[in-house]
Amino acid sequence: MPTQEPTAAPAPFVRLLRKSIANQCLSLRDIGRQIGVSTAYMSRLVNEQRGLPADDTIRKLEDVLDIQPRGQLFDAAGRIDSVLSKVMKKEDARIFMRTLTKLTDKEFAQVQKVAENLAQHCQTVAK
């Protein structure tokens, strides 16, 4: 009877996960304990022997590994996180995103910086 080869998580996801683990100097056992999975699961994940975890597990990984800005692990997984999903449900956001595709990388970075400053200002005013 043939055995099925495990489906690996996407390479960008695994690379970011490995890099983040190395940066935090945590063992797979420590990470697994903090996010509620086994050491074996973590080992298979970083050794490309396991598919993508559930969104909740990805979110926990981002928290434990302090991956900044949040959402990078979702992007590397090719998934939309709950924050992006909420934003993209707004019709104006989709129109805005289509407008941004016309910008150069430098122009996009400027828009991103302005948006971050505006978001911080709005949070400060709301307090």
Secondary structure by P-SEA (a helix, b strand, c coil): ccccccccccaaaaaaaaaaaaaacccaaaaaaaacccaaaaaaaaacccccccaaaaaaaaaaacccccaaaaaaaccccaaaaaaaccaaaaaaaaaaccccaaaaaaaaaaaaaaaaaaaaaac
